[in-house]
Amino acid sequence: MCARRSYAVNMLETPDDDHGLTPEEQTEILMMAARLQEEQRERMSVDQLELLAQEAGIDPPFVRMAIERRGGTALSSAASSRSRRWP
């Protein structure tokens, strides 16, 4: 167990919690937070995907077209409203 995790486990064992969370609730919350963080690390923004595609020789507008054809769920309104010009 790493030092950070050991510290977190020790904190979970403290009976006097300011927020009134039981040790079981604290464990559940920390496990969920760790899962959410890992999911976020696995995700890639549209901008990151465009850069990766560009390195592979794919022009960014084609990445956007593919996203739109897939259902557009990866495009936020802010990302889709940006206008870009690519050489």
Secondary structure, DSSP 4 states (H G I P E B T S, - for coil): --HHHHHHHHHHT-S--TT---HHHHHHHHHHHHHHHHHHHH---HHHHHHHHHHTT--HHHHHHHHHHHTSTT--HHHHH------
